[in-house]
Amino acid sequence: MCNTGGARVAEAILERYRERTAKSRAFNEEAKQRLPGGDTRSITFFQPYPTYMDRGFGCRLTDVDGNEYIDLLNNYTTLIIGHANQKVNEAVRQQLEKGTVLGASAECQFRHAEHLCSRFPGMDMVRYCNSGTEATMFAMRAARAFTGKDAIIKMDGGYHGTHDYAEVNVLKDLPPGSIDSPGVPTAVLQDVYVTPFNDLQAVADTFSRHGERIAAVVVEPMLGAIGLIPPSEGYLEGLRSLADEHDALLVFDEVITFRLSIGGLQRVEGVTPDLTTLGKFIGGGFPVGAFGGKREIMSRYDPGHPNRLSHSGTFNGNNVTMVAGLTAMELYDQQEVDRINRLGARLREGYCQAFKKSGIKGQTTGIGSLVQVHWGEEEIKNARDSRSLSGAARDLPRLLHLELLNQGIFIAPRGLNCISTPMTEKEVDQATSVFTQALEVLKPYVETEAPFLIS
Ligand SMILES: Cc1ncc(COP(=O)(O)O)c(C=O)c1O
């Protein structure tokens, strides 16, 4: 390796990571024999090897080497009320005594559904599945069945899970209408149109060219995986009007954004979709997905409907997930939503101050309890803007992630942070102070490898 200041910084960060995580490294070597890469989820893998976590309690995690972390990731935004919550555990314990899944309808399913419908103004009925991936797959199918049309519009950078119709223009910087993962049939491209987020004109143009084929616009109200990009003013309303004008459905994927109010970002923005897809938090820490919306659409899933839609899943609405999820949601009330949204604002501000203090150009995006770090100060309105900043930043996101790990802060390698209810200002301020120190460590790297980021 060449001996520039940047290379030395990178090597020192990696060296500290290796020193602290010897057992993780050994586990990874062993795991690689049976799990490709030693992992079983693309997103949790990072170089040189991922940290193997042993346990979580509240907002803290402990790895297999005994290092403790403030968990600013919450299993990618899932565990809003933190790990091993005692009330959720108690509900699960009681359910375990009665069996986990009984192969039959159960009271806990309609209690959970009642709770969800009380939170989302346009949600009359719900169906459950086991992941957000399935939720968006079934919602797209419902839209096709209801409208009698086949195609969908999705946004460049929109992540809706890993089924074939969702794997189009997600993370990679590719021309619109490109498959994101090898193995996805190119045939799906006939039925997926891709437009940039926050670009109403592009959606209008797509409708005017292909409106007779378009069943739904599927969109996260805030673009998530590509960098927490909020909707610009009027965008979601505009999508609502365009969908209505062209007899298409509007589907909001609120798998991540549900947490931003008691009824998702749609409740804050005052735009009601026809269908909403959910996952993550609503299972209280257990696998889950759900999709719901207008009665006239959802009733197509009624087994008594003459033209019913197929929807099965051995673990759909399983009793453990349902009781855990309902307990977790009941604990996440308006007061807690407001409190962690304020903590999120504090974290965003703290990170921005840290960037200013360091003389490195950076910014944060996100809303409420969701916080994203970006390198550079250019405005970010869509996936392309976000990719271009992270591409230019070279190894900085990865090194920041490792350095934060070295100092006991667990975030996503891509810079996603989120708040959980066990947190207080104390944890947020600790994260800010570690972030400030991490930028100091990284400054020599920035100076040699990305000098355009020095202000
Ligand atoms: C917005 C969005 N939709 C769908 C999904 C897929 O959910 P799952 O990982 O449960 O399949 C995710 C996962 O992160 C997501 O962020």
The ligand as a Gaussian input file, in Angstrom:
#p B3LYP/6-31G(d) Opt

LIG

0 1
 C      -39.059000       0.497000       1.906000
 C      -38.829000      -0.978000       2.002000
 N      -39.674000      -1.817000       1.390000
 C      -39.526000      -3.149000       1.466000
 C      -38.488000      -3.691000       2.178000
 C      -38.308000      -5.177000       2.228000
 O      -38.604000      -5.669000       3.499000
 P      -37.998000      -7.080000       3.956000
 O      -36.544000      -6.895000       4.186000
 O      -38.769000      -7.408000       5.191000
 O      -38.295000      -8.027000       2.840000
 C      -37.584000      -2.855000       2.847000
 C      -36.459000      -3.417000       3.625000
 O      -35.574000      -2.764000       4.089000
 C      -37.752000      -1.470000       2.743000
 O      -36.880000      -0.618000       3.313000

